Amino acid sequence: MRSIFFLFVKFIRVLQIQGAGWWTDLRSLQVKSDIERMGGSVGKNFRLQGGAGFSYARGAKIRIGDNVRLADHAHVFVAEGAELEIEDGVFIGRGTVVAASRRVHLGSGSQIAHYVTVIDSDHRFSAADKRLAESGGVSAAIEIGRDVWIGANAVLLKGVTVGRGAVVGAGAVVTKAVPARTVATGNPVSFRKIEE
């Protein structure tokens, strides 16, 4: 009996190493089914690759287009009552975190590199007589336009809008709107128009 168990474990490991596609497909289908059961929608070819996660609360409003892919260890969080819209052809890179407390919109064809943070909420610091953990939070929607490229380790914070065709450079910290066809780099972020 023990040898059958070890053979089974070895078989599973071989499947995971050589053909992880079946596991990715199974997890992707489960998440798609759960989102649709909550009243959301998920398009064709939705893929959660090894270790990618998708967490959502009841009442979350989720719409995902076709050909959306989350790479290894990327994670999406959607809070109760929050909205997440990911349009067609969006790629979310390894280790990236997308967190929606109010609304996050990722425009079609946008590419998000590895280890990016997109978070539409922050702590409230106005209550001097309260501990930080008791102060609550504040949130504002994030809108990322079509065909946007966001470089590795960039951080996009609450209330940010990134215009169509913009590029956010690696390591940039974005706290204000990025106009369309603009390169945004640095901390604090600075802008340069993309030449035609």
PyMOL commands that place a pseudoatom at each C-alpha (Angstrom):
pseudoatom trace, name=CA, resn=MET, resi=1, chain=A, elem=C, hetatm=0, pos=[0.000, 0.000, 0.000]
pseudoatom trace, name=CA, resn=ARG, resi=2, chain=A, elem=C, hetatm=0, pos=[2.801, 2.382, 0.885]
pseudoatom trace, name=CA, resn=SER, resi=3, chain=A, elem=C, hetatm=0, pos=[4.540, 1.820, -2.464]
pseudoatom trace, name=CA, resn=ILE, resi=4, chain=A, elem=C, hetatm=0, pos=[1.297, 2.635, -4.331]
pseudoatom trace, name=CA, resn=PHE, resi=5, chain=A, elem=C, hetatm=0, pos=[1.084, 5.912, -2.447]
pseudoatom trace, name=CA, resn=PHE, resi=6, chain=A, elem=C, hetatm=0, pos=[4.674, 6.849, -3.355]
pseudoatom trace, name=CA, resn=LEU, resi=7, chain=A, elem=C, hetatm=0, pos=[4.059, 5.940, -7.002]
pseudoatom trace, name=CA, resn=PHE, resi=8, chain=A, elem=C, hetatm=0, pos=[0.973, 8.163, -7.000]
pseudoatom trace, name=CA, resn=VAL, resi=9, chain=A, elem=C, hetatm=0, pos=[2.929, 11.067, -5.469]
pseudoatom trace, name=CA, resn=LYS, resi=10, chain=A, elem=C, hetatm=0, pos=[5.713, 10.604, -8.030]
pseudoatom trace, name=CA, resn=PHE, resi=11, chain=A, elem=C, hetatm=0, pos=[3.122, 10.517, -10.844]
pseudoatom trace, name=CA, resn=ILE, resi=12, chain=A, elem=C, hetatm=0, pos=[1.569, 13.786, -9.656]
pseudoatom trace, name=CA, resn=ARG, resi=13, chain=A, elem=C, hetatm=0, pos=[4.998, 15.466, -9.423]
pseudoatom trace, name=CA, resn=VAL, resi=14, chain=A, elem=C, hetatm=0, pos=[5.852, 14.365, -12.958]
pseudoatom trace, name=CA, resn=LEU, resi=15, chain=A, elem=C, hetatm=0, pos=[2.553, 15.806, -14.211]
pseudoatom trace, name=CA, resn=GLN, resi=16, chain=A, elem=C, hetatm=0, pos=[3.205, 19.080, -12.402]
pseudoatom trace, name=CA, resn=ILE, resi=17, chain=A, elem=C, hetatm=0, pos=[6.724, 19.411, -13.810]
pseudoatom trace, name=CA, resn=GLN, resi=18, chain=A, elem=C, hetatm=0, pos=[6.186, 18.154, -17.350]
pseudoatom trace, name=CA, resn=GLY, resi=19, chain=A, elem=C, hetatm=0, pos=[2.652, 19.172, -18.054]
pseudoatom trace, name=CA, resn=ALA, resi=20, chain=A, elem=C, hetatm=0, pos=[1.471, 21.763, -15.582]
pseudoatom trace, name=CA, resn=GLY, resi=21, chain=A, elem=C, hetatm=0, pos=[-1.133, 22.825, -18.117]
pseudoatom trace, name=CA, resn=TRP, resi=22, chain=A, elem=C, hetatm=0, pos=[-3.804, 20.506, -16.729]
pseudoatom trace, name=CA, resn=TRP, resi=23, chain=A, elem=C, hetatm=0, pos=[-3.429, 22.007, -13.234]
pseudoatom trace, name=CA, resn=THR, resi=24, chain=A, elem=C, hetatm=0, pos=[-3.509, 25.568, -14.601]
pseudoatom trace, name=CA, resn=ASP, resi=25, chain=A, elem=C, hetatm=0, pos=[-6.601, 24.752, -16.651]
pseudoatom trace, name=CA, resn=LEU, resi=26, chain=A, elem=C, hetatm=0, pos=[-8.372, 23.204, -13.651]
pseudoatom trace, name=CA, resn=ARG, resi=27, chain=A, elem=C, hetatm=0, pos=[-7.673, 26.187, -11.347]
pseudoatom trace, name=CA, resn=SER, resi=28, chain=A, elem=C, hetatm=0, pos=[-8.619, 28.671, -14.079]
pseudoatom trace, name=CA, resn=LEU, resi=29, chain=A, elem=C, hetatm=0, pos=[-11.931, 26.880, -14.676]
pseudoatom trace, name=CA, resn=GLN, resi=30, chain=A, elem=C, hetatm=0, pos=[-12.698, 26.819, -10.960]
pseudoatom trace, name=CA, resn=VAL, resi=31, chain=A, elem=C, hetatm=0, pos=[-12.126, 30.575, -10.571]
pseudoatom trace, name=CA, resn=LYS, resi=32, chain=A, elem=C, hetatm=0, pos=[-14.117, 31.294, -13.753]
pseudoatom trace, name=CA, resn=SER, resi=33, chain=A, elem=C, hetatm=0, pos=[-17.006, 29.172, -12.458]
pseudoatom trace, name=CA, resn=ASP, resi=34, chain=A, elem=C, hetatm=0, pos=[-16.968, 30.896, -9.052]
pseudoatom trace, name=CA, resn=ILE, resi=35, chain=A, elem=C, hetatm=0, pos=[-16.958, 34.389, -10.594]
pseudoatom trace, name=CA, resn=GLU, resi=36, chain=A, elem=C, hetatm=0, pos=[-19.817, 33.518, -12.950]
pseudoatom trace, name=CA, resn=ARG, resi=37, chain=A, elem=C, hetatm=0, pos=[-21.805, 32.002, -10.070]
pseudoatom trace, name=CA, resn=MET, resi=38, chain=A, elem=C, hetatm=0, pos=[-21.462, 35.390, -8.284]
pseudoatom trace, name=CA, resn=GLY, resi=39, chain=A, elem=C, hetatm=0, pos=[-22.921, 37.157, -11.328]
pseudoatom trace, name=CA, resn=GLY, resi=40, chain=A, elem=C, hetatm=0, pos=[-19.619, 38.221, -12.905]
pseudoatom trace, name=CA, resn=SER, resi=41, chain=A, elem=C, hetatm=0, pos=[-18.284, 37.296, -16.314]
pseudoatom trace, name=CA, resn=VAL, resi=42, chain=A, elem=C, hetatm=0, pos=[-15.073, 35.710, -17.599]
pseudoatom trace, name=CA, resn=GLY, resi=43, chain=A, elem=C, hetatm=0, pos=[-14.120, 35.472, -21.273]
pseudoatom trace, name=CA, resn=LYS, resi=44, chain=A, elem=C, hetatm=0, pos=[-12.336, 32.760, -23.234]
pseudoatom trace, name=CA, resn=ASN, resi=45, chain=A, elem=C, hetatm=0, pos=[-8.761, 31.640, -22.508]
pseudoatom trace, name=CA, resn=PHE, resi=46, chain=A, elem=C, hetatm=0, pos=[-8.580, 32.987, -18.945]
pseudoatom trace, name=CA, resn=ARG, resi=47, chain=A, elem=C, hetatm=0, pos=[-5.381, 31.557, -17.405]
pseudoatom trace, name=CA, resn=LEU, resi=48, chain=A, elem=C, hetatm=0, pos=[-4.050, 31.496, -13.845]
pseudoatom trace, name=CA, resn=GLN, resi=49, chain=A, elem=C, hetatm=0, pos=[-0.522, 30.145, -14.146]
pseudoatom trace, name=CA, resn=GLY, resi=50, chain=A, elem=C, hetatm=0, pos=[1.315, 28.264, -11.375]
pseudoatom trace, name=CA, resn=GLY, resi=51, chain=A, elem=C, hetatm=0, pos=[0.752, 29.849, -7.998]
pseudoatom trace, name=CA, resn=ALA, resi=52, chain=A, elem=C, hetatm=0, pos=[-1.342, 32.766, -9.286]
pseudoatom trace, name=CA, resn=GLY, resi=53, chain=A, elem=C, hetatm=0, pos=[-4.268, 33.625, -7.045]
pseudoatom trace, name=CA, resn=PHE, resi=54, chain=A, elem=C, hetatm=0, pos=[-7.618, 35.334, -7.332]
pseudoatom trace, name=CA, resn=SER, resi=55, chain=A, elem=C, hetatm=0, pos=[-9.408, 36.314, -4.100]
pseudoatom trace, name=CA, resn=TYR, resi=56, chain=A, elem=C, hetatm=0, pos=[-12.797, 37.998, -4.019]
pseudoatom trace, name=CA, resn=ALA, resi=57, chain=A, elem=C, hetatm=0, pos=[-15.488, 38.734, -1.474]
pseudoatom trace, name=CA, resn=ARG, resi=58, chain=A, elem=C, hetatm=0, pos=[-19.229, 38.332, -1.858]
pseudoatom trace, name=CA, resn=GLY, resi=59, chain=A, elem=C, hetatm=0, pos=[-20.746, 41.259, -3.653]
pseudoatom trace, name=CA, resn=ALA, resi=60, chain=A, elem=C, hetatm=0, pos=[-17.615, 41.923, -5.708]
pseudoatom trace, name=CA, resn=LYS, resi=61, chain=A, elem=C, hetatm=0, pos=[-18.371, 42.897, -9.317]
pseudoatom trace, name=CA, resn=ILE, resi=62, chain=A, elem=C, hetatm=0, pos=[-15.906, 41.198, -11.653]
pseudoatom trace, name=CA, resn=ARG, resi=63, chain=A, elem=C, hetatm=0, pos=[-15.710, 41.332, -15.461]
pseudoatom trace, name=CA, resn=ILE, resi=64, chain=A, elem=C, hetatm=0, pos=[-12.802, 39.685, -17.272]
pseudoatom trace, name=CA, resn=GLY, resi=65, chain=A, elem=C, hetatm=0, pos=[-12.378, 39.678, -21.053]
pseudoatom trace, name=CA, resn=ASP, resi=66, chain=A, elem=C, hetatm=0, pos=[-10.857, 37.131, -23.423]
pseudoatom trace, name=CA, resn=ASN, resi=67, chain=A, elem=C, hetatm=0, pos=[-7.205, 36.044, -23.370]
pseudoatom trace, name=CA, resn=VAL, resi=68, chain=A, elem=C, hetatm=0, pos=[-6.384, 37.359, -19.892]
pseudoatom trace, name=CA, resn=ARG, resi=69, chain=A, elem=C, hetatm=0, pos=[-3.397, 35.765, -18.194]
pseudoatom trace, name=CA, resn=LEU, resi=70, chain=A, elem=C, hetatm=0, pos=[-1.987, 36.000, -14.657]
pseudoatom trace, name=CA, resn=ALA, resi=71, chain=A, elem=C, hetatm=0, pos=[1.620, 34.766, -14.419]
pseudoatom trace, name=CA, resn=ASP, resi=72, chain=A, elem=C, hetatm=0, pos=[3.139, 32.762, -11.564]
pseudoatom trace, name=CA, resn=HIS, resi=73, chain=A, elem=C, hetatm=0, pos=[2.401, 34.167, -8.106]
pseudoatom trace, name=CA, resn=ALA, resi=74, chain=A, elem=C, hetatm=0, pos=[0.458, 37.176, -9.378]
pseudoatom trace, name=CA, resn=HIS, resi=75, chain=A, elem=C, hetatm=0, pos=[-2.512, 37.853, -7.126]
pseudoatom trace, name=CA, resn=VAL, resi=76, chain=A, elem=C, hetatm=0, pos=[-5.755, 39.781, -7.536]
pseudoatom trace, name=CA, resn=PHE, resi=77, chain=A, elem=C, hetatm=0, pos=[-7.865, 40.840, -4.529]
pseudoatom trace, name=CA, resn=VAL, resi=78, chain=A, elem=C, hetatm=0, pos=[-11.399, 42.246, -4.903]
pseudoatom trace, name=CA, resn=ALA, resi=79, chain=A, elem=C, hetatm=0, pos=[-13.134, 43.501, -1.748]
pseudoatom trace, name=CA, resn=GLU, resi=80, chain=A, elem=C, hetatm=0, pos=[-16.840, 43.323, -0.967]
pseudoatom trace, name=CA, resn=GLY, resi=81, chain=A, elem=C, hetatm=0, pos=[-18.743, 45.716, -3.218]
pseudoatom trace, name=CA, resn=ALA, resi=82, chain=A, elem=C, hetatm=0, pos=[-15.618, 46.592, -5.235]
pseudoatom trace, name=CA, resn=GLU, resi=83, chain=A, elem=C, hetatm=0, pos=[-15.419, 46.463, -9.031]
pseudoatom trace, name=CA, resn=LEU, resi=84, chain=A, elem=C, hetatm=0, pos=[-12.714, 44.870, -11.143]
pseudoatom trace, name=CA, resn=GLU, resi=85, chain=A, elem=C, hetatm=0, pos=[-12.777, 45.067, -14.918]
pseudoatom trace, name=CA, resn=ILE, resi=86, chain=A, elem=C, hetatm=0, pos=[-9.998, 43.462, -16.949]
pseudoatom trace, name=CA, resn=GLU, resi=87, chain=A, elem=C, hetatm=0, pos=[-10.490, 43.868, -20.693]
pseudoatom trace, name=CA, resn=ASP, resi=88, chain=A, elem=C, hetatm=0, pos=[-9.283, 41.549, -23.487]
pseudoatom trace, name=CA, resn=GLY, resi=89, chain=A, elem=C, hetatm=0, pos=[-5.637, 40.606, -23.882]
pseudoatom trace, name=CA, resn=VAL, resi=90, chain=A, elem=C, hetatm=0, pos=[-4.327, 41.839, -20.531]
pseudoatom trace, name=CA, resn=PHE, resi=91, chain=A, elem=C, hetatm=0, pos=[-1.204, 40.192, -19.083]
pseudoatom trace, name=CA, resn=ILE, resi=92, chain=A, elem=C, hetatm=0, pos=[-0.420, 40.467, -15.357]
pseudoatom trace, name=CA, resn=GLY, resi=93, chain=A, elem=C, hetatm=0, pos=[3.190, 39.527, -14.563]
pseudoatom trace, name=CA, resn=ARG, resi=94, chain=A, elem=C, hetatm=0, pos=[4.821, 37.332, -11.942]
pseudoatom trace, name=CA, resn=GLY, resi=95, chain=A, elem=C, hetatm=0, pos=[4.392, 38.494, -8.347]
pseudoatom trace, name=CA, resn=THR, resi=96, chain=A, elem=C, hetatm=0, pos=[2.167, 41.435, -9.285]
pseudoatom trace, name=CA, resn=VAL, resi=97, chain=A, elem=C, hetatm=0, pos=[-0.597, 42.453, -6.871]
pseudoatom trace, name=CA, resn=VAL, resi=98, chain=A, elem=C, hetatm=0, pos=[-3.834, 44.099, -8.035]
pseudoatom trace, name=CA, resn=ALA, resi=99, chain=A, elem=C, hetatm=0, pos=[-6.096, 45.093, -5.128]
pseudoatom trace, name=CA, resn=ALA, resi=100, chain=A, elem=C, hetatm=0, pos=[-9.536, 46.648, -5.621]
pseudoatom trace, name=CA, resn=SER, resi=101, chain=A, elem=C, hetatm=0, pos=[-11.390, 48.164, -2.669]
pseudoatom trace, name=CA, resn=ARG, resi=102, chain=A, elem=C, hetatm=0, pos=[-13.471, 50.469, -4.880]
pseudoatom trace, name=CA, resn=ARG, resi=103, chain=A, elem=C, hetatm=0, pos=[-12.678, 50.019, -8.597]
pseudoatom trace, name=CA, resn=VAL, resi=104, chain=A, elem=C, hetatm=0, pos=[-9.753, 48.925, -10.761]
pseudoatom trace, name=CA, resn=HIS, resi=105, chain=A, elem=C, hetatm=0, pos=[-10.049, 48.931, -14.556]
pseudoatom trace, name=CA, resn=LEU, resi=106, chain=A, elem=C, hetatm=0, pos=[-7.324, 47.466, -16.821]
pseudoatom trace, name=CA, resn=GLY, resi=107, chain=A, elem=C, hetatm=0, pos=[-7.776, 48.436, -20.479]
pseudoatom trace, name=CA, resn=SER, resi=108, chain=A, elem=C, hetatm=0, pos=[-7.475, 45.979, -23.353]
pseudoatom trace, name=CA, resn=GLY, resi=109, chain=A, elem=C, hetatm=0, pos=[-4.019, 44.998, -24.500]
pseudoatom trace, name=CA, resn=SER, resi=110, chain=A, elem=C, hetatm=0, pos=[-2.338, 46.393, -21.393]
pseudoatom trace, name=CA, resn=GLN, resi=111, chain=A, elem=C, hetatm=0, pos=[0.752, 44.583, -20.172]
pseudoatom trace, name=CA, resn=ILE, resi=112, chain=A, elem=C, hetatm=0, pos=[1.791, 44.658, -16.523]
pseudoatom trace, name=CA, resn=ALA, resi=113, chain=A, elem=C, hetatm=0, pos=[5.339, 43.447, -15.843]
pseudoatom trace, name=CA, resn=HIS, resi=114, chain=A, elem=C, hetatm=0, pos=[6.600, 41.505, -12.829]
pseudoatom trace, name=CA, resn=TYR, resi=115, chain=A, elem=C, hetatm=0, pos=[6.231, 42.617, -9.190]
pseudoatom trace, name=CA, resn=VAL, resi=116, chain=A, elem=C, hetatm=0, pos=[3.994, 45.618, -9.871]
pseudoatom trace, name=CA, resn=THR, resi=117, chain=A, elem=C, hetatm=0, pos=[1.540, 46.893, -7.229]
pseudoatom trace, name=CA, resn=VAL, resi=118, chain=A, elem=C, hetatm=0, pos=[-1.820, 48.369, -8.277]
pseudoatom trace, name=CA, resn=ILE, resi=119, chain=A, elem=C, hetatm=0, pos=[-3.841, 49.300, -5.185]
pseudoatom trace, name=CA, resn=ASP, resi=120, chain=A, elem=C, hetatm=0, pos=[-6.828, 51.659, -5.006]
pseudoatom trace, name=CA, resn=SER, resi=121, chain=A, elem=C, hetatm=0, pos=[-6.839, 52.185, -1.233]
pseudoatom trace, name=CA, resn=ASP, resi=122, chain=A, elem=C, hetatm=0, pos=[-4.692, 53.587, 1.549]
pseudoatom trace, name=CA, resn=HIS, resi=123, chain=A, elem=C, hetatm=0, pos=[-4.776, 54.156, 5.308]
pseudoatom trace, name=CA, resn=ARG, resi=124, chain=A, elem=C, hetatm=0, pos=[-6.514, 57.230, 6.662]
pseudoatom trace, name=CA, resn=PHE, resi=125, chain=A, elem=C, hetatm=0, pos=[-4.065, 59.371, 8.632]
pseudoatom trace, name=CA, resn=SER, resi=126, chain=A, elem=C, hetatm=0, pos=[-6.357, 62.234, 9.705]
pseudoatom trace, name=CA, resn=ALA, resi=127, chain=A, elem=C, hetatm=0, pos=[-7.421, 60.809, 13.064]
pseudoatom trace, name=CA, resn=ALA, resi=128, chain=A, elem=C, hetatm=0, pos=[-4.612, 61.905, 15.403]
pseudoatom trace, name=CA, resn=ASP, resi=129, chain=A, elem=C, hetatm=0, pos=[-6.279, 60.392, 18.466]
pseudoatom trace, name=CA, resn=LYS, resi=130, chain=A, elem=C, hetatm=0, pos=[-6.612, 56.905, 16.907]
pseudoatom trace, name=CA, resn=ARG, resi=131, chain=A, elem=C, hetatm=0, pos=[-4.118, 54.164, 16.284]
pseudoatom trace, name=CA, resn=LEU, resi=132, chain=A, elem=C, hetatm=0, pos=[-3.359, 53.582, 12.603]
pseudoatom trace, name=CA, resn=ALA, resi=133, chain=A, elem=C, hetatm=0, pos=[-5.114, 50.203, 12.614]
pseudoatom trace, name=CA, resn=GLU, resi=134, chain=A, elem=C, hetatm=0, pos=[-8.299, 51.880, 13.903]
pseudoatom trace, name=CA, resn=SER, resi=135, chain=A, elem=C, hetatm=0, pos=[-8.232, 54.877, 11.532]
pseudoatom trace, name=CA, resn=GLY, resi=136, chain=A, elem=C, hetatm=0, pos=[-9.897, 53.123, 8.604]
pseudoatom trace, name=CA, resn=GLY, resi=137, chain=A, elem=C, hetatm=0, pos=[-9.059, 53.621, 4.974]
pseudoatom trace, name=CA, resn=VAL, resi=138, chain=A, elem=C, hetatm=0, pos=[-9.706, 55.739, 1.943]
pseudoatom trace, name=CA, resn=SER, resi=139, chain=A, elem=C, hetatm=0, pos=[-10.005, 54.547, -1.654]
pseudoatom trace, name=CA, resn=ALA, resi=140, chain=A, elem=C, hetatm=0, pos=[-10.338, 55.994, -5.159]
pseudoatom trace, name=CA, resn=ALA, resi=141, chain=A, elem=C, hetatm=0, pos=[-10.702, 54.202, -8.482]
pseudoatom trace, name=CA, resn=ILE, resi=142, chain=A, elem=C, hetatm=0, pos=[-7.726, 53.340, -10.694]
pseudoatom trace, name=CA, resn=GLU, resi=143, chain=A, elem=C, hetatm=0, pos=[-8.268, 53.513, -14.469]
pseudoatom trace, name=CA, resn=ILE, resi=144, chain=A, elem=C, hetatm=0, pos=[-5.614, 52.076, -16.767]
pseudoatom trace, name=CA, resn=GLY, resi=145, chain=A, elem=C, hetatm=0, pos=[-6.264, 52.728, -20.445]
pseudoatom trace, name=CA, resn=ARG, resi=146, chain=A, elem=C, hetatm=0, pos=[-5.791, 50.534, -23.503]
pseudoatom trace, name=CA, resn=ASP, resi=147, chain=A, elem=C, hetatm=0, pos=[-2.357, 49.369, -24.649]
pseudoatom trace, name=CA, resn=VAL, resi=148, chain=A, elem=C, hetatm=0, pos=[-0.531, 50.568, -21.539]
pseudoatom trace, name=CA, resn=TRP, resi=149, chain=A, elem=C, hetatm=0, pos=[2.834, 49.087, -20.536]
pseudoatom trace, name=CA, resn=ILE, resi=150, chain=A, elem=C, hetatm=0, pos=[3.702, 49.082, -16.813]
pseudoatom trace, name=CA, resn=GLY, resi=151, chain=A, elem=C, hetatm=0, pos=[7.342, 48.234, -16.038]
pseudoatom trace, name=CA, resn=ALA, resi=152, chain=A, elem=C, hetatm=0, pos=[8.626, 45.928, -13.296]
pseudoatom trace, name=CA, resn=ASN, resi=153, chain=A, elem=C, hetatm=0, pos=[8.308, 47.015, -9.654]
pseudoatom trace, name=CA, resn=ALA, resi=154, chain=A, elem=C, hetatm=0, pos=[6.152, 50.052, -10.464]
pseudoatom trace, name=CA, resn=VAL, resi=155, chain=A, elem=C, hetatm=0, pos=[3.551, 51.160, -7.902]
pseudoatom trace, name=CA, resn=LEU, resi=156, chain=A, elem=C, hetatm=0, pos=[0.201, 52.701, -8.907]
pseudoatom trace, name=CA, resn=LEU, resi=157, chain=A, elem=C, hetatm=0, pos=[-1.752, 54.187, -6.008]
pseudoatom trace, name=CA, resn=LYS, resi=158, chain=A, elem=C, hetatm=0, pos=[-5.366, 55.227, -5.411]
pseudoatom trace, name=CA, resn=GLY, resi=159, chain=A, elem=C, hetatm=0, pos=[-7.076, 57.621, -7.791]
pseudoatom trace, name=CA, resn=VAL, resi=160, chain=A, elem=C, hetatm=0, pos=[-4.581, 57.211, -10.644]
pseudoatom trace, name=CA, resn=THR, resi=161, chain=A, elem=C, hetatm=0, pos=[-5.582, 57.320, -14.309]
pseudoatom trace, name=CA, resn=VAL, resi=162, chain=A, elem=C, hetatm=0, pos=[-3.120, 56.075, -16.939]
pseudoatom trace, name=CA, resn=GLY, resi=163, chain=A, elem=C, hetatm=0, pos=[-3.992, 57.206, -20.477]
pseudoatom trace, name=CA, resn=ARG, resi=164, chain=A, elem=C, hetatm=0, pos=[-4.059, 55.067, -23.606]
pseudoatom trace, name=CA, resn=GLY, resi=165, chain=A, elem=C, hetatm=0, pos=[-0.655, 53.969, -24.912]
pseudoatom trace, name=CA, resn=ALA, resi=166, chain=A, elem=C, hetatm=0, pos=[1.261, 55.307, -21.910]
pseudoatom trace, name=CA, resn=VAL, resi=167, chain=A, elem=C, hetatm=0, pos=[4.370, 53.642, -20.462]
pseudoatom trace, name=CA, resn=VAL, resi=168, chain=A, elem=C, hetatm=0, pos=[5.067, 53.517, -16.729]
pseudoatom trace, name=CA, resn=GLY, resi=169, chain=A, elem=C, hetatm=0, pos=[8.784, 52.896, -16.220]
pseudoatom trace, name=CA, resn=ALA, resi=170, chain=A, elem=C, hetatm=0, pos=[10.264, 50.251, -13.958]
pseudoatom trace, name=CA, resn=GLY, resi=171, chain=A, elem=C, hetatm=0, pos=[10.199, 51.284, -10.298]
pseudoatom trace, name=CA, resn=ALA, resi=172, chain=A, elem=C, hetatm=0, pos=[8.033, 54.360, -10.848]
pseudoatom trace, name=CA, resn=VAL, resi=173, chain=A, elem=C, hetatm=0, pos=[5.670, 55.418, -8.057]
pseudoatom trace, name=CA, resn=VAL, resi=174, chain=A, elem=C, hetatm=0, pos=[2.534, 56.877, -9.657]
pseudoatom trace, name=CA, resn=THR, resi=175, chain=A, elem=C, hetatm=0, pos=[0.297, 59.076, -7.495]
pseudoatom trace, name=CA, resn=LYS, resi=176, chain=A, elem=C, hetatm=0, pos=[-1.184, 61.324, -10.211]
pseudoatom trace, name=CA, resn=ALA, resi=177, chain=A, elem=C, hetatm=0, pos=[-2.649, 60.991, -13.696]
pseudoatom trace, name=CA, resn=VAL, resi=178, chain=A, elem=C, hetatm=0, pos=[-0.407, 59.830, -16.542]
pseudoatom trace, name=CA, resn=PRO, resi=179, chain=A, elem=C, hetatm=0, pos=[-1.496, 61.396, -19.859]
pseudoatom trace, name=CA, resn=ALA, resi=180, chain=A, elem=C, hetatm=0, pos=[-1.966, 59.245, -22.965]
pseudoatom trace, name=CA, resn=ARG, resi=181, chain=A, elem=C, hetatm=0, pos=[1.182, 58.487, -25.044]
pseudoatom trace, name=CA, resn=THR, resi=182, chain=A, elem=C, hetatm=0, pos=[3.468, 59.551, -22.186]
pseudoatom trace, name=CA, resn=VAL, resi=183, chain=A, elem=C, hetatm=0, pos=[6.381, 57.851, -20.425]
pseudoatom trace, name=CA, resn=ALA, resi=184, chain=A, elem=C, hetatm=0, pos=[6.205, 58.143, -16.631]
pseudoatom trace, name=CA, resn=THR, resi=185, chain=A, elem=C, hetatm=0, pos=[9.389, 57.398, -14.658]
pseudoatom trace, name=CA, resn=GLY, resi=186, chain=A, elem=C, hetatm=0, pos=[10.893, 57.879, -11.219]
pseudoatom trace, name=CA, resn=ASN, resi=187, chain=A, elem=C, hetatm=0, pos=[9.840, 58.656, -7.679]
pseudoatom trace, name=CA, resn=PRO, resi=188, chain=A, elem=C, hetatm=0, pos=[8.363, 61.228, -7.639]
pseudoatom trace, name=CA, resn=VAL, resi=189, chain=A, elem=C, hetatm=0, pos=[7.106, 60.492, -11.109]
pseudoatom trace, name=CA, resn=SER, resi=190, chain=A, elem=C, hetatm=0, pos=[8.039, 62.719, -14.032]
pseudoatom trace, name=CA, resn=PHE, resi=191, chain=A, elem=C, hetatm=0, pos=[6.612, 62.680, -17.559]
pseudoatom trace, name=CA, resn=ARG, resi=192, chain=A, elem=C, hetatm=0, pos=[7.968, 62.703, -21.109]
pseudoatom trace, name=CA, resn=LYS, resi=193, chain=A, elem=C, hetatm=0, pos=[5.784, 62.671, -24.229]
pseudoatom trace, name=CA, resn=ILE, resi=194, chain=A, elem=C, hetatm=0, pos=[6.236, 59.674, -26.571]
pseudoatom trace, name=CA, resn=GLU, resi=195, chain=A, elem=C, hetatm=0, pos=[7.518, 60.874, -29.928]
pseudoatom trace, name=CA, resn=GLU, resi=196, chain=A, elem=C, hetatm=0, pos=[5.435, 59.889, -32.961]
for i in range(1, 196): cmd.bond("trace and resi %d" % i, "trace and resi %d" % (i + 1))
show_as sticks, trace
zoom trace
